[in-house]
């Protein structure tokens, strides 16, 4: 039986929280589209599962870890679409020290157990500042 959109998303967060970056791309459809309208210096659009796999491989090498907390998943009138609100605790990988808590909203379309579209509203600039500081 195919997972519900809520179940797919909660599995996604579980993988992020356990630093299982190499498994994340498998949750996406082959032709998935991920938009990050607030990415800096300009909005980002990532096309396809393999492009996402490459981005997740980079995340695995960062000096930080992300821990999702205070997660709320909202269902919509469209059974494929959910909206999630959550915070990330941004931790230093070397020490586990929390350097930032940042709010996030994500709008997902999940069809047949795969993420086909995602609009991610994250404070990428704040997370990037923690990465830069941790990198020396």
C-alpha positions in Angstrom: 0.0 0.0 0.0 1.3 3.5 -0.9 2.2 5.8 1.9 0.1 8.9 2.5 1.7 12.3 1.8 1.9 12.8 5.6 3.8 9.5 6.0 6.2 10.3 3.2 7.0 13.7 4.6 7.5 12.3 8.1 9.8 9.7 6.7 11.7 12.5 5.0 12.1 14.4 8.3 13.2 11.2 10.0 16.0 10.7 7.5 17.1 14.3 7.8 17.2 14.1 11.5 19.3 10.9 11.4 21.7 12.3 8.8 20.6 9.7 6.2 21.1 12.1 3.3 22.0 9.4 0.8 18.4 8.0 1.1 16.5 11.2 0.6 16.5 11.4 -3.1 14.6 8.0 -3.3 11.6 9.8 -1.8 11.3 12.0 -4.9 9.8 11.3 -8.3 12.3 11.0 -11.2 11.1 14.4 -12.6 10.5 16.1 -9.2 10.7 19.9 -9.0 12.0 21.6 -5.8 11.7 25.4 -5.5 13.4 27.5 -2.8 12.0 31.0 -3.4 14.0 32.5 -0.5 17.4 31.0 -1.3 20.2 33.6 -1.6 21.7 35.1 -3.6 18.7 34.2 -5.8 15.8 31.7 -5.7 16.8 28.2 -6.6 14.9 25.6 -8.6 16.2 22.0 -8.6 14.9 19.7 -11.4 14.9 15.9 -11.1 15.8 13.2 -8.6 19.4 12.9 -9.7 20.0 16.7 -9.2 18.5 16.3 -5.7 20.8 13.3 -5.0 23.8 15.5 -5.9 22.6 18.3 -3.5 22.0 15.8 -0.7 25.5 14.4 -1.2 26.8 17.9 -0.5 24.7 18.2 2.6 26.3 15.0 4.0 29.7 16.8 4.0 28.6 20.0 5.8 29.9 20.8 9.3 26.3 21.0 10.6 23.4 18.7 11.3 19.8 19.5 11.1 17.3 18.3 13.7 13.6 18.9 12.9 11.5 19.9 15.9 8.0 21.3 16.5 6.6 19.7 13.4 3.0 20.3 12.3 1.6 18.8 9.1 -1.6 20.3 7.6 -3.7 18.5 5.1 -5.4 20.5 2.3 -8.5 20.1 0.1 -6.2 18.4 -2.4 -5.3 14.9 -1.2 -1.8 15.1 -2.8 -0.9 18.4 -1.1 0.3 19.0 2.4 1.7 22.0 4.2 4.3 21.5 6.9 5.5 23.9 9.5 8.6 23.0 11.5 11.8 24.3 13.0 15.3 23.1 12.4 17.8 23.0 15.2 21.1 23.6 13.4 23.8 21.8 15.3 27.6 21.8 14.9 28.5 18.3 13.7 31.7 18.2 15.7 30.1 19.0 19.1 26.4 18.8 18.8 26.1 22.4 20.0 22.9 24.1 18.8 23.9 27.3 16.9 20.5 28.2 15.5 16.8 27.4 15.6 15.1 28.5 12.4 11.4 28.3 11.3 10.5 26.6 8.0 7.4 26.1 5.9 7.2 23.6 3.1 4.4 22.9 0.6 4.5 19.4 -0.9 2.7 17.6 -3.7 3.1 13.8 -3.2 1.7 11.4 -5.7 2.0 7.6 -5.5 4.3 7.7 -2.5 6.8 10.1 -4.2 7.4 13.8 -3.8 6.7 15.4 -7.2 6.8 19.1 -6.2 8.1 21.0 -3.2 8.2 24.7 -2.4 10.6 25.1 0.5 10.6 28.3 2.5 13.8 28.1 4.6 16.1 30.8 5.9 19.0 29.6 3.8 21.1 32.7 4.6 21.0 32.1 8.3 21.9 28.4 7.9 24.6 29.3 5.5 26.1 31.7 8.1 26.3 28.9 10.6 28.0 26.7 7.9 30.5 29.4 7.1 31.3 30.0 10.8 31.8 26.3 11.4 34.0 25.9 8.3 36.4 28.4 9.7 
